[in-house]
Amino acid sequence: ALGEINARSRQPEQAIEAYSAIAPTSPLRAIADNQTALLLQSMDRGDEAIALAASSLKARPRDMGAIETLADLYRIQKKWIEAAATYSKGVELLAEPKGGDWRWFYFRGIAYE
């Protein structure tokens, strides 16, 4: 919660510090990593953002949040091939796409375009 408050208050360094305090074994670690990666991107530290998101995904290869974060970072950085491949990983994990899953296909299409 403290990380989110700091992020919304435009204090990314303090938000990252709060997220880093979450234990590696905590169920909240994945969310903290995703939020930290997005904050790093917003601070023009894109290489660090991608490295963290990729590490998070490696640790949790079926985590849709981790996949989406990495794919979004690639898209933001206009790394289209990587973005499309990463969105495709998410699409492959959708057992049966539902109404809210449209974004996977939409952003993958943008990356292909």
C-alpha positions in Angstrom: 0.0 0.0 0.0 2.8 2.4 0.8 4.4 1.8 -2.6 1.1 2.6 -4.3 0.7 5.7 -2.3 4.2 6.9 -3.2 3.7 6.1 -6.8 0.4 8.0 -7.0 2.1 10.9 -5.2 4.8 11.0 -8.0 7.5 9.8 -5.6 8.8 6.8 -7.6 12.1 6.4 -5.6 10.1 6.1 -2.4 7.6 3.7 -4.1 10.5 1.5 -5.3 12.0 1.5 -1.8 8.7 0.4 -0.3 8.2 -2.4 -2.9 11.8 -3.6 -2.4 11.0 -4.2 1.3 8.5 -7.0 0.4 10.0 -10.4 1.1 11.0 -12.5 -1.9 8.8 -15.3 -0.6 5.7 -13.1 -0.2 2.8 -13.6 -2.5 2.9 -9.9 -3.1 6.5 -10.0 -4.6 5.3 -10.5 -8.1 3.1 -7.4 -8.0 5.9 -5.4 -6.4 8.3 -6.4 -9.2 5.7 -5.5 -11.8 5.1 -2.1 -10.3 8.8 -1.5 -9.8 9.5 -2.2 -13.4 6.8 0.2 -14.5 8.2 2.9 -12.2 11.7 2.4 -13.6 10.3 2.8 -17.1 8.6 6.1 -16.0 12.0 7.3 -14.7 13.6 6.7 -18.1 15.4 3.6 -16.8 14.0 1.3 -19.4 16.9 -1.2 -19.5 16.5 -1.8 -15.8 12.8 -2.1 -16.1 13.1 -4.8 -18.8 15.8 -6.6 -16.8 13.6 -6.7 -13.7 10.4 -7.7 -15.6 12.3 -10.5 -17.5 13.8 -11.8 -14.2 10.3 -11.7 -12.6 8.9 -13.7 -15.6 11.7 -16.2 -15.4 10.9 -16.8 -11.8 7.2 -17.1 -12.5 6.8 -18.2 -16.2 3.0 -18.6 -16.1 2.3 -15.4 -14.2 0.1 -13.4 -16.5 0.9 -10.1 -14.7 4.6 -10.7 -15.3 4.0 -11.5 -19.0 1.9 -8.5 -19.5 4.3 -6.1 -17.7 7.2 -7.3 -19.8 5.2 -7.2 -23.0 4.0 -3.7 -22.2 7.5 -2.5 -21.5 8.7 -3.8 -24.8 5.8 -2.1 -26.5 6.5 1.2 -24.7 10.1 1.0 -25.8 9.0 0.2 -29.4 10.7 -3.2 -29.3 8.0 -4.6 -31.5 9.3 -8.1 -32.2 9.9 -8.8 -28.5 6.5 -7.3 -27.6 4.7 -9.5 -30.1 6.5 -12.6 -28.9 5.7 -11.8 -25.2 2.1 -11.0 -25.9 1.9 -14.3 -27.7 3.1 -16.1 -24.6 0.1 -14.6 -22.8 -2.3 -15.6 -25.5 -1.0 -19.2 -25.4 -1.8 -19.4 -21.7 -5.4 -18.2 -22.1 -7.3 -21.5 -21.8 -10.4 -19.9 -23.3 -10.3 -16.2 -24.1 -13.0 -14.2 -22.4 -14.3 -10.6 -22.9 -11.6 -9.0 -20.8 -8.8 -10.8 -22.7 -9.2 -8.6 -25.8 -6.2 -6.5 -24.8 -3.8 -9.4 -25.3 -4.8 -9.6 -28.9 -5.1 -5.9 -29.5 -1.6 -5.0 -28.2 -0.1 -8.0 -30.0 -1.7 -6.7 -33.2 -0.2 -3.3 -32.6 3.2 -4.9 -32.1 2.8 -6.9 -35.4 1.7 -3.8 -37.2 
